[in-house]
């Protein structure tokens, strides 16, 4: 059976169509989910795409995490549903306390939009198992608040338990602590990524096809590969 | 009618890049004796009802601040009561 990957749209989400296309290109079925509807329609995994949900009011992701669909997603994620947050979705997962830490204004205050090299550091998660350990990938970034911060205890724990999923290489674009570009929860089903894998799935418009690995990872995971 | 004022500030150990940008802009304004600028957010809340109990208002505002207005990972907040239409602080919390 084709894996059903939910793609959430909040008011202000902008990358939902690209994520749905990436899921389709990887061989899955994208099921569009609406912020105001708590039903998940039997999806096997969920992606929170990037954008500026609720105008980024208060803090990026702070309002989105209170949306009806998020209450269902938070409960399901705590029971093991694979959830990926990209950019604004990563911010929302931190605000929802599904991931530790927070994403704050870029150190240099500039919106950063460029292609960025990363190293995939953790390949045991539901969303990165198709990569090789240490694989270097090129993905677009585009954000104003991508500087990952957490207290020292949290950073130490993330490092010690292999939960830094991706790290910026060739220059840190936002001042993120430990060059962190992505992290996972302890179980590995919830991952937040600041870069955009969904924008690197086709040669015509992406800098690489590296992003496809994220979407083939979740399909592998749902097909029974170890998370 | 009283209102509750919640001031949210980045924790001292979190780099305040907005405050730094303002400090740099002040130099361009010719102000060169400023040692620090920090930028925060002020939220004003009014509850329904004619004369809600002040302590209850503060308690509820604290709960709101903890859950939504501030992110405890990166921000601190203070709350106080103020008369509507006035910036004068009547009760500190």
Interface residues (C-beta under 8 A of the other chain):
Chain A: X58 X59 X62 X66 X94 X95 X100 X101 X102 X104 X105 X106 X107 X108 X109 X149 X150 X151 X175
Chain B: X10 X14 X15 X17 X18 X20 X21 X41 X68 X69 X71 X73 X74
